[in-house]
Amino acid sequence: MPTQFQPRVTALAAVTLLLSAALSACGGDSKEEDLSAQKLSWKDCPAPADSEGGGGAPSPLPGGAEWQCATMKAPLDWSKPKGDTIDVALIKAATSGGKDDRIGSLVFNFGGPGGSGITTLPAFAEEYAKLRTRYDLVSFDPRGVGRSAGIRCEDAEQLDTYFQQDSTPDDEAERKKLIENVKSFNSGCEKNAGDTLGHVRTTDAARDMDLMRQVLGDDKLHYFGISYGTELGGVYAHLFPKKVGRAVFDAVVDPTENAEQGSLGQAKGFQLALDNFAKDCTSQMADCTVGDSEQDVKDKIAKLLKDLDGKPIRGLPPRELTQTAATNGIAQALYSKDFWPYLTQGLEEAYDGDGKILMALSDSMNGRNEDGEYSNIQSANVSVNCADDKARYTPRYVEEKLPEFREASPLFGDYLAWGMVSCTDWAVEGQADHPDVSAQGAPPIVVIGNTGDPATPYEGARKMARALGKGVGVELTYKGQGHGAYDSKNKCVRDAVDGYLLKGTVPEADTVCS
């Protein structure tokens, strides 16, 4: 089970089986090579690797331009920069503007941790067409993800079982089984990742990005980070404050929280999103089909989950919809208001004994496609989180914390509390209680918080802005629903972000968009 819900919406798209080749950690020996001087060989992009989610090669850009892909070599161990290397996969859409208008590269990280930039940037490219008029749009698979020494912890059959398990144990036997499953998953990560497991921290990825900046030929790193990408961007700004260019953080992770506080914050955030869904359904529809009142909507969902704990229903054959899969599916639908109609329909059908829509939503969260094959998003997610987070929580500690989590969210509290055991037996020591993002000397960084964000609650934006330092973090508030703000197409948000990235105009601090 993941340590937390994935902090980034992913499309309900096909994903394919992880390849053993993606597990290779070492791409060669660079003892005599200056990696900052390497030349990238850009070529037309192939279809995404199985570990990236699979599917076809990215469609041509408007005007017929093709996506270009390349591989950058980076040190496996940044404390030994002339040692063995790993391959970091990159993708680029060259600017649509003229040479004189080009600012440089704009590097994206869409979150996770564990999300593949190789597949995500083309999927969302239309959203960033205006930014492409002055930038080459660039993204990448961070180390441990996809083609960048991607980590695979279990095979597809094992993952089917793992994601169907009872993740909210009610007695000693269920608790024992959960812990055994987590240990087995973690052992698989250690076995399959080898030396890579100790070198997938966010600080490692941040150093990769500075090497990327140099290899791309940019004096400064212009950056757009979303969700976990804001944490990565904050760590980069801390390590390389003088190298930060124009940067935007959207759907902001709270850098002051440890793993427990982050999970508790998500419990509150997803409960708020569920409350907003229930309110929307009962206020916007003459006859809300999943409840007669806001409380009735939530009560019926709670009853569904309780019933599924003892008796799963038909899902996507041959699998059944379990309590865990239903909880995961509901959470996935709360990432975006655009997904709320799917949640309504999924609940309607589940009440009648058909769980296929909720299971499809859960599969999307876990990176599983309809053929039963998985990307490595969850394996990478756990690997990066456990390498970053110093805390190791025991089952006894979780049990003591359950009342607090249940108060934060009657629906998601248990699930997120028990998710804290994911790193208990991890083979690599966690780095810190929380990331250091202080970035004195960096230029302004625009930090956007969404008041209705379930995965990265709104309060995190202000804490990030303060942690970056005076004169660095510039907070902007979006009064909306869902995870993130720029993709909402809100004109106020778009104008502020585009104005900064394209013209260098820093928005007024504490701007509010609604």
C-alpha positions, 0 to 999 in steps of 0.5 A, a space after each residue: 500500500 502506498 504511504 499516501 494517495 498519489 499527489 497527481 491526477 493521471 488519465 484513465 489510460 492504458 498502462 503496460 507490464 514493467 520490463 526487467 530491463 528498466 531495473 538496470 541501475 548502471 549505465 556505465 563508468 564515467 570516471 574520465 567523463 565530464 557529464 556536464 559537457 555531454 551532448 544529448 542525442 535527440 531523436 523522435 520519441 518511441 512508444 513509452 516503455 512499459 514502466 512509464 505506462 505504455 501506449 503509443 508514441 506521442 502524437 505530433 504537436 500542432 503544426 506537425 512538430 514531433 516530440 524529441 527524446 534523449 538520454 542523459 547520463 547522471 552519477 548513480 551516487 552524487 557523492 561519487 560524481 565520477 563513479 558509475 552512472 544511470 540513464 535519465 530519460 528526457 522528452 522535449 517539445 521545441 519552442 513554437 516561437 522565433 529564436 529571438 523570443 526563446 527564453 530557454 528550457 522550461 522543465 516540468 515535474 508533474 508529481 508522484 513521486 513516481 510519475 513519468 514525465 515522458 508520458 505526462 508532458 505530451 498528455 497535458 501539452 495542450 495546457 502549456 501551448 502558450 508557454 511553448 511560444 517562448 520555451 522548449 518544454 522539457 520533462 523527464 523520468 526522475 531516477 527510479 521512474 520509468 526508463 530512468 533506472 525504474 524500480 519494480 517491486 513486484 510483478 503484475 500478479 503480485 500487485 493485483 493481490 497487494 492492491 486488493 488486500 485489507 489495508 484497514 485491519 480490524 483484528 490481530 490476524 488482519 494486522 499480521 497479514 498486512 505487515 507480512 504483505 508490506 514486508 514482502 513488497 519491500 523485500 521485492 523493492 530491495 531485491 530488484 532495485 539493487 544499488 539504485 534503492 539508496 540513490 532515489 532521494 529527492 536531493 538526488 533528483 534535484 542534482 540531476 535537474 541541475 546537471 540537466 540545466 547545464 546539458 540543456 545549455 541554460 544558465 538558469 533552471 526555469 521550472 514548473 513543479 506540480 504536487 510532489 514536483 513542488 517539493 522537488 523544486 523547493 529542494 533544488 532551490 535550496 541546493 542551487 538558489 543562484 541557479 533558479 530562473 523563473 519558477 512556479 509551484 502548483 498544488 504545493 506540498 507542505 515542506 514543514 511536515 513529517 510523514 505522519 503530519 503529511 498523511 494526517 493532512 491528506 486525511 483532512 484534505 480528502 475529507 474536505 473534498 468528499 464534503 464538497 462532492 456531497 454538497 455539490 451533488 445535493 445542491 446542484 441536482 434536483 435528485 442526487 442519486 447517491 444521497 438525499 442530503 450531504 450527510 446521507 451521501 457520506 453515510 451511504 459511502 461509509 456503509 458501502 465500504 463497511 459492507 465491502 470489508 466483509 463481502 466484496 462485489 463484482 469488479 473487473 472480472 476476475 477481480 472483485 471490488 474490495 474495501 481497499 480498492 473502493 476507497 482508492 477509487 473514491 480518492 482518485 475521483 476526488 482529485 478533480 471536479 471533472 471526475 465527480 460524475 464518474 464518482 456519482 455513477 460509480 457509487 450508483 452502480 456499486 450500490 447495485 452490486 457492480 463495482 467496475 467504475 470504482 475499480 477502474 478509478 482505483 486501477 488508474 491510481 495504481 497504474 494498472 491498465 485493462 490488460 492487467 499490466 502495471 507501470 512502476 508508479 507505485 513502486 517508485 512512489 514508495 521507494 522515493 518516499 521511504 528514501 526521503 522520510 526518516 520516520 519509521 512507524 510501528 503498527 503499535 504507533 499507528 494503532 495509537 494514532 487511529 483516533 486522531 486520523 478518524 477524527 480527521 476523516 471517518 472515511 479515509 483516516 484508517 487507510 492513511 494511518 495504516 499507510 504509514 507502515 509502508 517504510 517500517 522495514 525499508 532497507 535504506 535509511 530515510 534522509 530527514 524528517 522533512 525537506 529543507 527548502 530555504 532558498 535565500 538568494 533565489 529569485 521570486 518563486 510563484 507558489 499557488 495553493 488551491 483551497 479545495 485541494 485534497 492531496 496537497 491541502 491549501 495550507 501547504 502553499 503558505 508554509 512553502 512560501 514562508 519556508 522558501 524565505 522572505 522575498 522568494 516565495 510569492 503566494 497566490 490563492 485559487 478558490 477552487 476544487 481539485 488538485 492544482 490550479 493551472 490546469 483548471 483553466 482559471 483565467 486569473 491563475 493562467 494570467 498570473 503564471 503566464 505573465 511571470 514565465 513569459 514576461 517576468 512579471 511577478 504577481 502581487 503577493 497574496 493574489 486571490 483568484 476565484 
